[in-house]
Amino acid sequence: MYKDIDEDLAEIIGILMGDGNIYHNNEKWQYQLDISLNQIDEPRYFLHVKNLFEFKFQKNIKTCNQTGKAVSLRYYSKDINQFLIEIGLIPGSKSQNQISISKIIKQETPLITKCLKGLFDTDGSITIDNDKDLRLTFTNCSKPLVTDFYNLCLKIGIIPSPKIQYNKNRKAWRVMIARKDEITKFFKIVNPEKIKEPYRRYWMALKILYFKSVKDTQYKMRSKIEEWLKQNNQTQFKYSKQNTDFFKELIEHFLKFRLDPDNVNKILTDVLELEKIMYTTETAQRFKYLYENLRSSERIVEFLIDQSETVIPHRQTITKHLKRYFVETNQYIESWQKNNPKYRIGLDENNFIRVFPNELRNEIVSLIIRILLEHRNEITPMYVLQELKQNIDINEILIMNWLLKSPKYSSPIENYLKVLIILCRHLVDVSQNGNYLNITKISKNPKVPLNRTTLIKITNFIIRNKILSLKK
């Protein structure tokens, strides 16, 4: 039904053996598949899992809220359950069943790496002991599964610590990867999503900065952390978005150091000792292409992280390579930069886009109006949005394709597009009925939360390029 086990399915199997549960009862006609996730602290991973399951099974998956931060992705499907059982997954308690990895997966390296990825992203952890050392740990209540994790790491050339340990308090087994070169190898080969979560990357960098600080500063910060834990009824200072925001303020205050995505990237790269990006003509040409489409070296870094690249360049590296490339090819970088001005995209406190590049918005507005005119302005905003996304894909507008899929930008970008669609529907209606354009009236519409200056820029563009006939 869903073909044989491929790499996507191998990752899904790993996810289900980690945080999944299959309930299958033929007598009561009850069939349920759940994946328990944390949408608050790991929004990027939540979206990754949702997209992975929906792409593989070609069926929308339901989101169900649980207690606290927990959320469950859920299928009610006999066919999906039956298929997963047929390929080796066992319904019910993983602890009681002492589950293990299918022999089919153990035979092929690509399937092994993807299954290890699914397992580590769900039941794995990244611990920072000091300013230089990281530890990777995989913990599960099934000893055969932990043993499989250990042996499969060995099979693809990653050497864990020699002992599989038992934690009496958690009643679970664990395997650890402690050597730096093996950790680096694991990140490169397995490429887990856990290291890509933006807030988690900040958390890791903050821990490293904390351990690098002098003992007296550490003591002062520790006092503040203990106060914070009491105020928030926490016993351990562990990763969460809330704790990360607090920790960031603390580090920046005591160390007088501003932490941005580029600094985070540099700190993690240095600790993991990942190889640097060496200059080549091909690398520089790729940076040039990305800059022409994304219009920001910082955005290129974000894009490459979202594209699951292991080695991420610093912004300064991108700039340096571009300058060298333009010198070597006898071109003027100043003229190129002038023709490719930086795109500014800004979110407000409500996660709504308040700053958006005029050039890009004009291109989007043109597409929206064309879609509306093709359908005589008689289709719903949601239908327009669907067609717009298809047009963005067909026209290969890289920045929009990325923004619509990015965990950070996807929701605000989609909301912004909905606002532009509502505005364009109104403008098409005004044009078709021969009415006069009333900017003041539009600016008072709560469904179009754009300032007057932006509205004037949009309408002037439409009039100047004769996209619609609008009378002022």
C-alpha positions in Angstrom: 0.0 0.0 0.0 2.7 2.5 0.9 5.6 0.6 -0.9 8.5 -1.1 0.8 10.6 0.5 3.6 12.3 3.6 2.3 14.3 6.2 4.1 11.2 8.3 5.1 9.6 5.2 6.5 12.7 4.2 8.4 12.7 7.6 10.1 9.0 7.2 10.9 9.7 3.8 12.4 12.4 5.4 14.6 10.0 8.2 15.7 7.2 5.7 16.5 9.5 3.4 18.5 10.6 6.5 20.5 7.5 8.7 21.1 4.8 6.8 19.2 2.0 4.5 20.3 -0.2 2.2 18.2 -3.6 1.1 19.6 -5.2 -1.6 17.5 -8.3 -3.5 18.5 -10.2 -5.4 15.7 -12.9 -6.5 18.1 -13.9 -3.0 19.0 -13.0 -1.5 15.6 -10.6 0.9 17.4 -7.5 2.0 15.5 -5.3 4.8 16.7 -1.8 6.0 16.0 -0.3 8.7 18.3 3.0 10.6 18.3 3.5 12.7 21.4 5.5 15.9 20.9 6.3 19.2 22.5 5.0 21.9 20.1 6.0 24.8 22.4 9.7 24.1 22.9 10.3 22.1 19.7 8.0 23.8 17.1 10.5 23.1 14.3 10.5 19.3 15.0 6.7 19.2 15.4 6.4 20.6 11.9 9.0 18.3 10.6 7.2 15.2 11.9 3.8 16.4 10.8 5.1 17.0 7.2 6.9 13.7 7.2 3.9 11.6 8.1 1.5 13.5 5.8 3.9 13.2 2.9 4.4 9.5 3.4 0.8 8.5 4.1 -0.8 11.2 1.9 -3.3 11.8 4.6 -3.8 14.8 6.9 -2.8 14.1 10.5 -4.9 15.4 13.4 -3.3 17.6 16.1 -4.7 16.9 19.6 -3.7 18.9 22.7 -2.7 17.0 25.8 -1.7 18.2 29.3 0.9 20.9 29.7 3.1 21.4 26.6 2.3 18.0 25.2 0.5 17.7 21.9 -0.3 14.5 20.0 -0.3 13.9 16.2 -3.0 11.3 15.6 -4.3 9.0 12.9 -7.5 7.0 13.2 -6.8 4.6 10.4 -7.0 0.8 10.2 -5.0 0.7 7.0 -2.0 2.7 8.4 -2.0 0.7 11.6 -2.2 -2.6 9.7 0.6 -1.6 7.4 2.9 -0.6 10.3 2.2 -3.8 12.2 3.0 -5.8 9.0 6.4 -4.2 8.8 7.3 -5.1 12.4 5.9 -2.4 14.8 4.1 -3.8 17.8 0.9 -2.2 19.3 0.8 -1.5 23.0 3.4 -0.8 25.7 7.0 -0.6 24.4 8.3 -1.4 27.9 6.2 -4.6 28.2 6.9 -5.7 24.7 10.7 -4.9 24.8 10.7 -3.8 21.2 13.6 -3.9 18.8 14.5 -2.7 15.3 13.4 -4.6 12.3 15.9 -6.8 10.5 15.0 -5.1 7.2 16.3 -1.8 8.5 19.5 -3.4 9.9 20.5 -4.5 6.4 20.9 -1.2 4.7 23.0 1.8 5.8 20.6 4.6 4.5 17.8 2.9 6.5 20.0 2.6 9.6 20.9 6.3 9.6 17.3 7.4 9.2 16.0 5.1 11.9 18.7 6.3 14.2 17.7 9.8 13.4 14.0 9.1 14.3 15.1 7.4 17.6 17.5 10.1 18.7 15.2 13.0 17.8 12.5 11.5 20.1 14.5 9.7 22.9 17.9 11.3 22.5 19.4 14.1 24.5 22.4 16.6 24.1 24.1 17.4 27.4 26.8 20.0 27.9 29.2 19.2 30.8 31.6 22.1 30.4 32.7 24.7 27.9 34.2 22.1 25.6 32.5 18.8 26.1 29.1 17.5 24.8 27.5 14.2 25.4 24.8 12.5 23.3 22.6 10.0 25.1 19.8 7.7 23.9 17.5 6.4 26.6 14.6 4.0 26.3 12.7 1.5 28.6 13.4 -1.3 26.1 16.8 -2.9 26.5 16.8 -4.6 23.1 16.1 -1.2 21.4 18.9 0.5 23.2 21.2 -2.4 22.3 20.1 -2.1 18.7 20.9 1.7 18.8 24.4 0.9 20.1 25.1 -1.8 17.5 23.7 0.2 14.6 26.0 3.1 15.5 28.9 0.7 15.4 27.7 -0.6 12.0 27.9 2.9 10.4 31.2 3.7 12.0 30.2 5.6 15.1 31.7 4.3 18.4 29.6 4.9 21.5 30.9 4.5 25.1 31.4 0.8 25.8 28.7 0.2 28.4 24.9 0.2 28.2 23.8 1.5 31.5 20.5 1.1 33.5 18.9 4.0 35.3 16.9 2.6 38.3 15.0 5.9 38.9 13.8 6.1 35.3 13.6 2.3 34.9 15.3 2.8 31.5 18.4 1.8 29.6 20.8 4.2 28.0 23.7 4.4 25.6 26.1 7.3 25.4 28.4 8.9 22.8 31.0 11.0 24.6 34.1 11.4 22.4 34.0 14.7 20.4 35.0 13.1 17.1 32.3 10.5 17.4 29.7 13.2 18.3 30.8 15.2 15.2 30.5 12.0 13.1 27.0 11.3 14.5 25.8 14.8 13.6 27.2 14.5 10.1 26.0 11.0 9.3 22.7 10.8 11.2 21.9 14.5 10.8 19.3 14.7 13.7 16.7 17.4 13.8 17.4 18.0 17.5 20.5 20.0 16.7 18.6 22.3 14.3 15.9 23.6 16.7 16.8 27.3 16.9 16.0 27.7 20.6 17.9 24.5 21.5 20.9 25.8 19.5 20.7 29.0 21.7 20.4 26.9 24.8 23.6 24.9 23.9 25.5 28.1 23.1 24.4 29.7 26.4 25.5 26.7 28.4 29.0 26.9 26.8 29.2 30.6 27.5 28.2 30.0 31.1 30.9 27.4 31.6 33.5 29.6 29.9 32.8 32.5 32.4 34.9 33.0 35.5 33.8 31.2 38.7 32.6 34.3 40.5 30.3 35.2 37.5 29.1 31.6 37.4 28.2 31.8 41.1 26.2 35.0 40.6 24.4 33.6 37.7 23.7 30.4 39.5 22.0 32.4 42.3 19.7 34.1 39.8 18.9 30.7 38.2 17.9 29.2 41.5 15.6 32.2 42.2 14.1 31.6 38.7 13.5 27.9 39.4 11.7 28.7 42.6 9.5 31.3 41.0 8.5 28.9 38.2 8.2 25.7 40.3 11.0 23.9 38.6 13.5 21.6 40.1 16.0 21.4 37.2 17.3 24.1 34.9 16.8 22.2 31.6 16.0 23.2 28.1 12.7 25.0 27.3 11.9 28.2 25.3 11.0 30.0 28.5 14.3 29.0 30.3 16.3 29.9 27.2 14.9 33.4 27.0 15.7 33.9 30.7 19.2 32.4 30.3 19.9 34.6 27.3 19.0 37.8 29.3 21.2 36.5 32.1 24.2 35.7 30.0 24.0 39.0 28.0 23.7 41.0 31.3 26.6 39.4 33.1 28.9 38.8 30.1 28.0 42.0 28.3 27.7 39.9 25.1 25.0 40.0 22.5 24.1 36.6 21.3 22.6 36.4 17.7 22.2 33.4 15.3 25.6 34.0 13.8 27.4 33.9 17.2 25.4 30.8 18.2 26.5 29.1 15.0 30.2 30.1 15.6 30.2 28.8 19.2 28.7 25.4 18.3 30.9 25.0 15.2 34.0 25.7 17.3 33.0 23.3 20.1 32.2 20.5 17.6 35.3 21.3 15.6 33.4 21.0 12.3 35.5 21.7 9.3 35.4 25.3 8.0 33.9 26.3 4.7 36.8 26.4 2.2 36.7 28.8 -0.7 35.9 27.4 -4.1 34.4 29.1 -7.2 31.4 26.7 -6.9 30.8 27.6 -3.2 31.0 31.3 -3.9 28.6 31.0 -6.9 26.1 29.2 -4.6 26.4 32.0 -2.0 25.9 34.5 -4.8 22.7 32.7 -6.0 21.4 32.4 -2.5 22.1 36.1 -1.8 20.3 37.2 -5.0 17.2 35.2 -3.8 17.3 35.7 0.0 19.0 39.2 0.1 20.8 38.7 3.4 23.8 36.7 4.6 22.1 36.2 7.9 19.0 34.8 6.1 21.3 32.5 4.1 22.6 31.0 7.4 18.9 30.5 8.6 18.1 28.9 5.2 21.0 26.5 5.3 20.1 25.4 8.8 16.5 24.7 7.7 17.9 22.8 4.7 19.6 20.4 7.2 23.1 21.3 6.2 25.7 20.0 8.7 28.4 22.7 8.2 26.9 26.2 8.3 29.0 29.2 7.2 29.3 32.3 9.3 27.9 35.5 7.8 31.5 36.9 7.6 32.5 33.8 5.6 29.7 34.3 3.1 30.7 38.0 2.6 34.4 37.1 2.3 33.8 34.5 -0.3 31.6 36.8 -2.4 34.2 39.6 -2.3 36.9 37.2 -3.4 34.7 35.8 -6.2 33.9 39.3 -7.6 37.6 40.2 -7.6 38.6 37.0 -9.4 35.9 37.4 -12.0 36.7 41.2 -12.6 33.2 42.3 -11.5 32.2 45.1 -9.2 30.5 43.9 -6.0 29.2 47.4 -5.3 27.1 47.4 -8.5 25.8 43.9 -7.8 24.9 44.9 -4.2 23.0 47.9 -5.6 21.0 45.7 -7.9 20.3 43.2 -5.1 19.4 45.4 -2.1 18.9 43.8 1.3 15.5 42.4 2.0 14.1 43.5 5.4 11.5 41.2 7.0 10.3 42.2 10.5 7.9 40.7 13.0 6.1 42.6 15.7 5.3 41.4 19.3 2.2 39.7 18.0 4.2 37.7 15.4 2.7 39.7 12.5 4.9 41.0 9.7 5.2 44.8 9.8 8.3 45.1 7.6 8.3 43.4 4.2 10.4 44.2 1.1 8.5 46.3 -1.5 10.0 44.5 -4.5 8.9 41.0 -3.2 5.5 42.3 -2.1 4.9 43.8 -5.6 5.7 40.4 -7.2 3.2 38.7 -4.8 0.5 41.3 -5.3 0.8 40.8 -9.1 0.4 37.1 -8.8 -2.7 37.4 -6.5 -4.4 39.9 -8.8 -3.8 37.7 -11.8 -5.3 34.7 -10.0 -8.4 36.8 -8.9 -8.9 38.1 -12.5 -8.6 34.6 -13.9 -11.5 33.6 -11.6 -13.5 36.8 -12.0 -12.8 37.6 -8.3 -15.3 34.8 -7.4 -13.1 32.4 -5.4 -12.5 32.2 -1.7 -9.4 33.6 0.0 -8.3 30.1 0.9 -8.5 29.0 -2.7 -6.5 32.0 -3.8 -3.9 31.1 -1.2 -3.6 27.6 -2.5 -3.2 28.8 -6.1 -0.7 31.5 -4.9 1.5 28.8 -3.2 1.4 26.8 -6.5 2.4 29.9 -8.5 5.2 30.7 -6.0 6.5 27.2 -6.5 6.2 27.2 -10.3 7.9 30.7 -10.6 10.7 29.4 -8.3 10.5 32.3 -5.9 13.1 30.7 -3.5 12.6 33.1 -0.6 8.9 32.7 -0.5 9.1 28.9 -0.9 11.5 28.8 2.1 9.6 31.3 4.3 6.3 29.3 3.8 8.1 26.2 5.0 10.3 27.7 7.7 9.2 26.9 11.3 10.0 30.5 12.3 8.3 32.4 9.4 5.7 30.0 8.0 2.7 31.1 10.2 3.3 34.9 10.0 4.0 34.8 6.3 0.8 32.8 5.6 -1.2 35.4 7.7 0.5 38.2 5.8 -0.4 36.6 2.4 -4.1 36.3 3.6 -4.1 40.1 4.4 -2.7 40.8 0.9 -5.4 38.6 -0.7 -8.2 40.4 1.2 -6.7 43.8 0.1 -6.4 42.6 -3.6 -9.9 41.3 -3.6 -11.2 44.7 -2.5 -9.0 46.5 -5.2 -10.2 44.2 -7.9 -13.8 44.8 -6.8 -13.2 48.6 -6.9 -11.7 48.4 -10.3 -14.4 46.2 -11.8 -17.2 48.5 -10.4 -15.5 51.7 -11.5 -15.5 53.1 -8.0 -13.0 55.6 -6.6 -10.1 54.3 -4.5 -10.4 55.2 -0.8 -7.2 54.6 1.0 -8.6 56.0 4.3 -11.5 53.5 4.3 -9.2 50.6 3.6 -6.8 51.6 6.4 -9.7 51.4 8.9 -10.5 47.8 7.9 -9.3 45.5 10.8 -8.9 42.7 8.3 -6.2 44.7 6.5 -3.7 45.7 9.3 -1.3 47.6 6.9 -0.3 51.1 7.5 -1.3 53.9 5.2 2.2 54.3 3.7 2.3 50.6 2.7 -1.2 50.8 1.2 -0.2 53.8 -0.9 3.0 52.0 -2.1 0.9 49.0 -3.2 -1.8 50.9 -5.0 0.8 53.2 -6.7 2.6 50.1 -8.0 -0.7 48.6 -9.3 -1.6 51.9 -11.1 1.8 52.6 -12.4 2.1 49.1 -14.0 -1.5 49.1 -15.2 -2.3 45.9 -13.3 -5.7 47.3 -12.5 -7.6 50.5 -13.5 -7.9 52.4 -10.2 -9.3 55.9 -9.9 -8.1 58.1 -7.1 
